Amino acid sequence: MKILSLALAIMVVTIFGTTINVSHCKEVQFIFGDSLSDVGNNKQLSRSLAQANLPWYGIDFGNGLPNGRFCNGRTVADIIGDKMGLPRPPAFLDPSLTEDIMLEKGVNYASGGGGILNATGTYFIQRFSLYKQIELFEGTQKLIRSKIGKEAAEKFFQNSRYVVALGSNDFINNYLMPVYSDSWTYNDVTFVDHLMETLKDQLKILHKLGARKLMVFGLGPMGCIPLQRVLSTSGSGGCQERSNKLALSFNKEASKLLKELSSTLPNANYQFGDAYDVVNDVITNPSKYGFSNSESPCCSFGRIRPSLTCVPASSLCKDRSKYVFWDEYHPSDAANQIIANEIIKKLGFMHDQNQPIEPSPAPAFGPSSQDEEDEQ
Ligand SMILES: *[C@@H]1O[C@H](CO)[C@@H](O)[C@H](O)[C@H]1NC(C)=O
């Protein structure tokens, strides 16, 4: 009886809490990231070499035209946000972005090729590194302050959710490439330390700017992305163990860092979630998860590999829901679903039962709709 009334009390508090949230200040997300979270920023950076502007990107999303996502369908952040009942924030460079839309949906600053370090991805010429993304966020804050006033803006930003998901480019398009000075300035241990110090500074800046509810996504087994396999020095096509070890070490240190920041920064709920182990298992035992291929990209330019991105002349695999990787770098929508589920499970995010999930404005097709095309 006592347990039941406690449960009821908690339910009432939950319902009440939700009502307050919705009626006063809508909860939105601000997303900082790389190509795994980009929803159209690089699409507007005309000189960027990291772009997803051409078919067949976006083929399983909305109208099937390229939308800036480096995927056939949804990003991990899309899926997690949907699950939490949050609107999908538009790209910072989306020409239709207004203050009203920012207040309604938040903003996504993620940019393909971007990293924690400024120098990462210089090869791509144009991209927003994390410091740059934070600068852009400060600009957003100014706009919102002049729109709704200083106090309301402060509340709005403290009530928002923040996602920070970068790091693989700092390895793949920096440290592990001999053309970058970081590759000979650091070793495997000191480079991860350098990333952590930089990330710590960046997360502290975000806290100063009001970020209270923040999650950092960890790295997957990046030594197993098709590009790394095809470049593997042994020529075996296997995963690059050194890259995987670096990802594990990044995750371990980032997890520690987030715990530290959560306990030292006032009112900070800063969480870390990675899906390394699950993705590793998917890659090792694809059939267990319903995949038929975990080594090569679904979209590739004939047999010429690595072709850096998926291009209009590329051919597609028969069934996109059975491929772990969409292109040389990026997981498919189906793999992102598994990654998102794992992070949701680890971080304990559950959709609030009192708030029905609204259909997303540009719904991604489920695997079933892919089948018809695949029969061709
Ligand atoms: C990184 O770039 C930002 C500008 O986006 C700049 O303010 C900052 O000083 C740079 N940091 C380093 C370590 O170069």
The ligand as an SDF file (V2000), in Angstrom:
LIG
                    3D

 14 14  0  0  0  0  0  0  0  0999 V2000
   40.3770   27.7900  -32.0440 C   0  0  0  0  0  0  0  0  0  0  0  0
   39.5600   28.5860  -32.8650 O   0  0  0  0  0  0  0  0  0  0  0  0
   38.8200   29.6000  -32.1870 C   0  0  0  0  0  0  0  0  0  0  0  0
   37.9910   30.3180  -33.2160 C   0  0  0  0  0  0  0  0  0  0  0  0
   37.0120   29.5060  -33.7340 O   0  0  0  0  0  0  0  0  0  0  0  0
   39.7730   30.5480  -31.4720 C   0  0  0  0  0  0  0  0  0  0  0  0
   39.0410   31.5050  -30.7470 O   0  0  0  0  0  0  0  0  0  0  0  0
   40.6880   29.7730  -30.5400 C   0  0  0  0  0  0  0  0  0  0  0  0
   41.6420   30.6330  -29.9860 O   0  0  0  0  0  0  0  0  0  0  0  0
   41.3830   28.6580  -31.3030 C   0  0  0  0  0  0  0  0  0  0  0  0
   42.1170   27.8390  -30.3370 N   0  0  0  0  0  0  0  0  0  0  0  0
   43.3470   27.3860  -30.5580 C   0  0  0  0  0  0  0  0  0  0  0  0
   43.9420   26.5770  -29.4670 C   0  0  0  0  0  0  0  0  0  0  0  0
   43.9240   27.6040  -31.5940 O   0  0  0  0  0  0  0  0  0  0  0  0
  1  2  1  0
  1 10  1  0
  2  3  1  0
  3  4  1  0
  3  6  1  0
  4  5  1  0
  6  7  1  0
  6  8  1  0
  8  9  1  0
  8 10  1  0
 10 11  1  0
 11 12  1  0
 12 13  1  0
 12 14  2  0
M  END
$$$$
